[in-house]
Amino acid sequence: MVEPIFHTHAVRRLYKPDRRAFEEHLIRLDPATRYDRFGLQVSDEYLRDYAELCFKPGSLVYGYFEDHVIRGAAELRVFQSRTRPPRRDGEAAFSVELPWRRRGIGTEVMGHIVLAARNRRVGELTIFCLRHNRAMLALARKFESDLAFERNEVTGHLIARPPSAISLLREMVDNALDLGTAAMDYQTRLLRSGMAP
Ligand SMILES: CC(C)(COP(=O)(O)OP(=O)(O)OC[C@H]1O[C@@H](n2cnc3c(N)ncnc32)[C@H](O)[C@@H]1OP(=O)(O)O)[C@@H](O)C(=O)NCCC(=O)NCCS
């Protein structure tokens, strides 16, 4: 087995060549997790189409990697609201595979999503959450200083704090590191598949 040369960080932004690994993460989700994540039962076919959509303009995805396999992910979709005047709104969603739960992965990927939403001046960030979903409600509560939630709802309103030089710089540095790590990941995958030169 090819050992990774270095781990800068386990969570990074995903790029188009990560689509397959992201899709595989979604397809590994058990039926209960799929239901909590999407609010209905979804097929593998649906998840493949969904994974494709996540790499279109207006969306960004972060993934938690362990041994080059994605075990947790968070997606952010940014769009124009229908309000007058229109503003920029967002929708976020999270998934962590069962054996990897309660290790702080959800918290880490959500931190990246909140930062990315702030830097894109998102006004309202919606996270659809079923009422019984105690894990998501607990996760959301950890971001109370950034997001305001209605009681019993998980539609977060990003507290209007404009991006600062530091928040923008943090994302820029993260992105630069992520690109480097992504390049290493692709090389490792190629080596493993025997396709490297
Ligand atoms: C919601 C989810 C992403 C959380 O992921 P996670 O990696 O387990 O989250 P963390 O380990 O960072 O835990 C975050 C907080 O929630 C709490 N928590 C996690 N699971 C919990 C549960 N089942 N019941 C109560 N609290 C829970 C943790 O204790 C933690 O708080 P703490 O740090 O104060 O202890 C994960 O449970 C999941 O994938 N659920 C299925 C999909 C889903 O529901 N997505 C949300 C809707 S889009």
The ligand as an SDF file (V2000), in Angstrom:
LIG
                    3D

 48 50  0  0  0  0  0  0  0  0999 V2000
  -25.4590   15.5560   11.8520 C   0  0  0  0  0  0  0  0  0  0  0  0
  -24.1050   14.8710   11.6280 C   0  0  0  0  0  0  0  0  0  0  0  0
  -23.5020   15.4230   10.3340 C   0  0  0  0  0  0  0  0  0  0  0  0
  -23.1800   15.1830   12.8180 C   0  0  0  0  0  0  0  0  0  0  0  0
  -21.9020   14.6340   12.5390 O   0  0  0  0  0  0  0  0  0  0  0  0
  -20.8460   14.2560   13.6710 P   0  0  0  0  0  0  0  0  0  0  0  0
  -19.5170   14.0960   13.0190 O   0  0  0  0  0  0  0  0  0  0  0  0
  -21.3410   13.1030   14.4590 O   0  0  0  0  0  0  0  0  0  0  0  0
  -20.8620   15.5750   14.5740 O   0  0  0  0  0  0  0  0  0  0  0  0
  -19.8410   15.9640   15.7370 P   0  0  0  0  0  0  0  0  0  0  0  0
  -19.0800   14.7610   16.1890 O   0  0  0  0  0  0  0  0  0  0  0  0
  -19.0660   17.1470   15.3020 O   0  0  0  0  0  0  0  0  0  0  0  0
  -20.8520   16.3610   16.8880 O   0  0  0  0  0  0  0  0  0  0  0  0
  -21.4600   17.6550   16.9640 C   0  0  0  0  0  0  0  0  0  0  0  0
  -22.2370   17.7790   18.2480 C   0  0  0  0  0  0  0  0  0  0  0  0
  -23.4530   17.0580   18.1480 O   0  0  0  0  0  0  0  0  0  0  0  0
  -23.5890   16.1550   19.2300 C   0  0  0  0  0  0  0  0  0  0  0  0
  -24.2090   14.9460   18.7400 N   0  0  0  0  0  0  0  0  0  0  0  0
  -23.7800   14.1750   17.7280 C   0  0  0  0  0  0  0  0  0  0  0  0
  -24.6200   13.1370   17.5590 N   0  0  0  0  0  0  0  0  0  0  0  0
  -25.5910   13.2740   18.4910 C   0  0  0  0  0  0  0  0  0  0  0  0
  -26.7520   12.5120   18.8150 C   0  0  0  0  0  0  0  0  0  0  0  0
  -27.0580   11.3970   18.1240 N   0  0  0  0  0  0  0  0  0  0  0  0
  -27.5410   12.9360   19.8120 N   0  0  0  0  0  0  0  0  0  0  0  0
  -27.2380   14.0720   20.5050 C   0  0  0  0  0  0  0  0  0  0  0  0
  -26.1390   14.8450   20.2510 N   0  0  0  0  0  0  0  0  0  0  0  0
  -25.3400   14.4270   19.2420 C   0  0  0  0  0  0  0  0  0  0  0  0
  -22.1790   15.8770   19.6850 C   0  0  0  0  0  0  0  0  0  0  0  0
  -22.1760   15.4280   20.9920 O   0  0  0  0  0  0  0  0  0  0  0  0
  -21.4760   17.1750   19.4440 C   0  0  0  0  0  0  0  0  0  0  0  0
  -21.5890   18.0600   20.5410 O   0  0  0  0  0  0  0  0  0  0  0  0
  -20.3620   18.1500   21.6020 P   0  0  0  0  0  0  0  0  0  0  0  0
  -19.0950   18.4470   20.8380 O   0  0  0  0  0  0  0  0  0  0  0  0
  -20.8100   19.2770   22.4900 O   0  0  0  0  0  0  0  0  0  0  0  0
  -20.3050   16.8260   22.2460 O   0  0  0  0  0  0  0  0  0  0  0  0
  -24.2360   13.3100   11.5330 C   0  0  0  0  0  0  0  0  0  0  0  0
  -24.9460   12.8670   12.6670 O   0  0  0  0  0  0  0  0  0  0  0  0
  -24.9560   12.8250   10.2790 C   0  0  0  0  0  0  0  0  0  0  0  0
  -24.3290   12.6160    9.2480 O   0  0  0  0  0  0  0  0  0  0  0  0
  -26.2690   12.6020   10.3590 N   0  0  0  0  0  0  0  0  0  0  0  0
  -27.0330   12.0680    9.2090 C   0  0  0  0  0  0  0  0  0  0  0  0
  -27.2370   13.1050    8.1210 C   0  0  0  0  0  0  0  0  0  0  0  0
  -27.9170   14.3300    8.6790 C   0  0  0  0  0  0  0  0  0  0  0  0
  -28.7780   14.2430    9.5310 O   0  0  0  0  0  0  0  0  0  0  0  0
  -27.5390   15.5090    8.1470 N   0  0  0  0  0  0  0  0  0  0  0  0
  -28.1210   16.7480    8.6230 C   0  0  0  0  0  0  0  0  0  0  0  0
  -29.2180   17.2560    7.7720 C   0  0  0  0  0  0  0  0  0  0  0  0
  -28.5800   17.9360    6.2710 S   0  0  0  0  0  0  0  0  0  0  0  0
  1  2  1  0
  2  3  1  0
  2  4  1  0
  2 36  1  0
  4  5  1  0
  5  6  1  0
  6  7  2  0
  6  8  1  0
  6  9  1  0
  9 10  1  0
 10 11  2  0
 10 12  1  0
 10 13  1  0
 13 14  1  0
 14 15  1  0
 15 16  1  0
 15 30  1  0
 16 17  1  0
 17 18  1  0
 17 28  1  0
 18 19  1  0
 18 27  1  0
 19 20  2  0
 20 21  1  0
 21 22  1  0
 21 27  2  0
 22 23  1  0
 22 24  2  0
 24 25  1  0
 25 26  2  0
 26 27  1  0
 28 29  1  0
 28 30  1  0
 30 31  1  0
 31 32  1  0
 32 33  2  0
 32 34  1  0
 32 35  1  0
 36 37  1  0
 36 38  1  0
 38 39  2  0
 38 40  1  0
 40 41  1  0
 41 42  1  0
 42 43  1  0
 43 44  2  0
 43 45  1  0
 45 46  1  0
 46 47  1  0
 47 48  1  0
M  END
$$$$
